[in-house]
Amino acid sequence: GIRISDGVEKASIVNNTATDNHVGEFFVGTLVQSNLSNNVGYRSKNNGVGNASNTTVIPHFLSAVPTFASITATNSNRSVSISGVDATNITIAMTDLNNTNIVVNEQVYWEASAELN
């Protein structure tokens, strides 16, 4: 596996594969001005299409808290934004053009990334 301690600066962890490690493939602490991307066994990007309404929680399945997340409504009469992100989920806010919360699920596109560049 790969283990990176907290406070590492200017590291480049790119294009690695870590498998069959009984301790876990990756442990990444806090990186500063570093590049962490394209590592098999450490999911750093994901996206999807789903049904959502106001306050819907979407699991992102990343190995870390996303540093980037976006959401797009398929209905042009909707305002959609990210109201929260954590180690497991993205929470969205969705209203109509009159700022009324949307309570019926509608299709959205989402993406999230925990890559550092």
N, C-alpha and C positions, 0 to 999 in steps of 0.2 A: 504494500500500500504506500500511500504518500501521506506524510504528516507534516503540516506547516504550523509552526507555533504563532502565537499572537505577536503583532508588532513587526512582522517582516516587511521590509520595504523593497520595492523595485524587483520583485520576484516575477519570473515568467514560468507558469505551469500550463503548458499547452500540448495538445495531441498525445496524451498519455492513456494507457489502458492498465487498469488495476483490477485483477480478478482473483478469486480463490484465496482471499486473505481472511483468516479467521477473526481478525481484529476489526475489519472494515476496510473498504477500499481507499477512502479518503477521509482525512480529518484536516480541515482547513480552519485556522484561527483568523485573526484580523489581519488583512493584508493592506498595505498602503502603497499607492502608486504601482500596482502590480497588474499582471495580465493572467487571468484564469479563464481558460476557454477550451472547448473541444476535447474534453477528457471523458473517455468511456468509463462508466462507473460513478460519475459525478455529474448528475443532470443539472445543467446550467441554463438551458433554454427549453421553453415549452409554449404551446399555443393550442387553441381549440375553438370550437363553435359550441354554444350551449344555449339553454333557455334560462332567462333570468328576469327578475323584477327588482324593485327597490330593496336594498339590504341583502340581496342574494350573496351567498358565500360560495366562491368557486375554488376548489383545490387546484394548486398549481403544480404539485408533485416535483418541485425543485429540491435540490440538496441543501439549499441555503435560502435565506430571506432574499427575495428579488431586489435588485438595485434598479430595475426598470419594470414597469407593468403598464399595459394599456388595454382599454376596452372600447369597442365600437358597436353601436346599435345598428341594426339593419333597417330600422324605421327612422326615416329622416326627421320625424316629428318628435324625437326623443332626445333628451339631454342625459348622457350617461358619463359617469366618472368613477374613479377609484376612491373609495372612502376609507380603505384600510388595507394594509398588507402585513402579513406576518410569515413565520417560518413554514406555514402550511397552506394558507389561503389568501385569496384576494377578495375583498368585500366591495361590492359596487353600490352606487347610488344611481337611480334612474327616475327621471321625471318627464312629464310632457312639457310642451312649450309654455304652459301656464304655471309651471312649477308644482304641479300636482304629482304626488308619488305614484309610480306605476306599480300596481299590485298583481297584475296578471303577467305570467311569464311570456317573454318575447325573445327572439333569437338575437344573440350577441356574438361577436368575435373577440377573443382575448389573446394576449400574449404576455409572457413574463420572461425575464432573464436575470440570472444571478452572475453573469459574466462580468469580470473586471477587465477593463482595457485602459 
